[in-house]
Every structure is written in structure tokens, then in C-alpha cells.
Amino acid sequence: MIFAKTPKPPYWAVIFTNQLSDDTAGYAAMADTMEELSVRQPGYLGIESVRNADGTGITVSYWQTEADMVAWKAVAAHVIAQRLGKERWYKGYVTRVAQVTRDYAFGMASES
């Protein structure tokens, strides 16, 4: 796993925990597109994502400011991906938003 390289806090995190449905046609391509698009958004700091064999996944995206994070949610292509996620790809999900006020690391090349 590659860890996002985030600045010293504070910054924002969107934690998206989800369960895939049985209909995942087009999901991987859309996920790749969203990752490519998010990198170009103002305030984007990085992403970390894992998925279990049972379809449970967690993706955390990091943003410089709350306004940057909110703007990403409203990007037209992201709105389409959100709609398709609800209609096809997810059995369910929970999105949590948090401000990171402290971080620390072990064994990383650039510990905060």
C-alpha cells in the first residue's frame, strides 16, 4: 500500500466505507477515472484505498481545506459517479468527514 503524503495538519479527510453490489460492470474504470480527476482538483492531497475479497472497501481522500473537499463533491463527473454508485455499484455505504488535527507515523520515509 502506498500512503498519501499529507502536509502537517490541519487538513481534511473524506472516509468512504462501502460494500459492492453484485453488479460491478464499469466500476473499476469509473474508480480509475475518479482518481485521475481528483488529482487535478484544487486542494487535493492524496488518497488511500483498500478492498477486501468480500467487496467491502474503504477509501480515504485528503483535502487541504473544507471548501476544496466540498468542491470535489460537486464536480459534474463525480456527481455522475455518485449516482451510478447508488443505482448500481453499492449495496450500501457510509461517508464520514473529518478534520485531521494530528497525525504521526512509524517507519515511513517522511514522518510528520
C-alpha positions as CSV (number, residue, x, y, z in Angstrom):
1,M,0.0,0.0,0.0
2,I,1.2,3.5,-0.8
3,F,0.3,6.1,1.8
4,A,-0.8,9.6,0.9
5,K,1.8,12.2,1.5
6,T,-0.1,14.8,3.5
7,P,1.2,18.1,4.9
8,K,1.3,19.0,8.6
9,P,-2.2,19.2,10.0
10,P,-4.8,20.6,9.8
11,Y,-6.3,19.2,6.7
12,W,-9.5,17.3,5.8
13,A,-10.3,13.6,5.2
14,V,-13.3,12.0,3.5
15,I,-13.7,8.4,4.7
16,F,-15.8,6.4,2.3
17,T,-16.7,2.9,3.6
18,N,-18.7,0.8,1.2
19,Q,-20.0,-2.7,0.2
20,L,-20.1,-3.5,-3.5
21,S,-23.2,-5.0,-5.1
22,D,-23.1,-7.9,-7.5
23,D,-23.3,-5.5,-10.5
24,T,-19.8,-4.1,-10.8
25,A,-19.7,-3.7,-14.6
26,G,-17.9,-0.4,-15.2
27,Y,-17.0,0.2,-11.6
28,A,-13.2,-0.2,-11.9
29,A,-13.0,2.1,-14.9
30,M,-15.0,4.7,-13.1
31,A,-12.9,4.4,-9.9
32,D,-9.8,4.9,-12.1
33,T,-11.3,7.9,-13.8
34,M,-12.3,9.5,-10.4
35,E,-8.8,9.0,-9.1
36,E,-7.3,10.6,-12.2
37,L,-9.8,13.5,-12.0
38,S,-9.4,14.1,-8.2
39,V,-5.6,14.6,-8.6
40,R,-6.3,17.6,-10.8
41,Q,-8.7,19.3,-8.2
42,P,-7.5,22.3,-6.2
43,G,-6.6,21.2,-2.7
44,Y,-6.3,17.5,-3.4
45,L,-3.6,16.0,-1.1
46,G,-3.9,12.2,-1.8
47,I,-5.9,9.0,-1.5
48,E,-5.6,5.7,0.2
49,S,-7.9,2.8,-0.7
50,V,-8.3,-0.9,0.2
51,R,-10.9,-3.5,-0.8
52,N,-11.5,-7.0,0.8
53,A,-12.3,-10.1,-1.2
54,D,-15.9,-9.8,0.1
55,G,-16.4,-6.4,-1.6
56,T,-16.0,-4.3,1.5
57,G,-13.9,-1.2,0.7
58,I,-12.6,1.9,2.4
59,T,-11.2,4.9,0.6
60,V,-9.9,8.0,2.3
61,S,-9.2,11.1,0.3
62,Y,-7.4,14.0,1.8
63,W,-8.0,17.7,1.1
64,Q,-6.3,20.9,2.1
65,T,-9.5,22.8,3.1
66,E,-13.1,22.1,3.7
67,A,-14.0,24.2,0.7
68,D,-11.8,22.1,-1.6
69,M,-13.4,18.9,-0.3
70,V,-16.9,20.3,-0.9
71,A,-16.0,21.5,-4.4
72,W,-14.9,18.0,-5.3
73,K,-18.2,16.5,-4.3
74,A,-19.9,18.9,-6.8
75,V,-17.7,18.2,-9.8
76,A,-20.0,17.0,-12.6
77,A,-18.2,13.7,-13.4
78,H,-18.1,12.9,-9.7
79,V,-21.8,13.6,-9.3
80,I,-22.4,11.1,-12.1
81,A,-20.2,8.5,-10.4
82,Q,-22.1,9.1,-7.1
83,R,-25.4,8.5,-8.9
84,L,-24.2,5.3,-10.5
85,G,-22.8,4.1,-7.2
86,K,-26.2,4.4,-5.6
87,E,-28.1,2.9,-8.6
88,R,-25.7,0.0,-9.4
89,W,-22.4,-0.5,-7.7
90,Y,-23.0,-0.3,-3.9
91,K,-25.2,-2.3,-1.6
92,G,-24.6,0.5,0.9
93,Y,-22.0,3.0,2.1
94,V,-21.2,5.4,4.8
95,T,-19.3,8.7,4.2
96,R,-17.6,10.3,7.1
97,V,-15.9,13.7,7.0
98,A,-13.2,14.7,9.5
99,Q,-10.7,17.4,10.1
100,V,-7.3,15.9,10.8
101,T,-5.8,17.8,13.7
102,R,-2.9,15.5,14.4
103,D,-1.0,12.7,12.6
104,Y,2.0,10.7,13.3
105,A,3.8,7.8,11.6
106,F,6.2,4.9,12.2
107,G,8.7,3.5,9.7
108,M,7.8,6.0,6.9
109,A,10.4,7.9,5.0
110,S,8.8,11.2,5.7
111,E,7.3,11.0,9.2
112,S,5.3,14.0,10.4
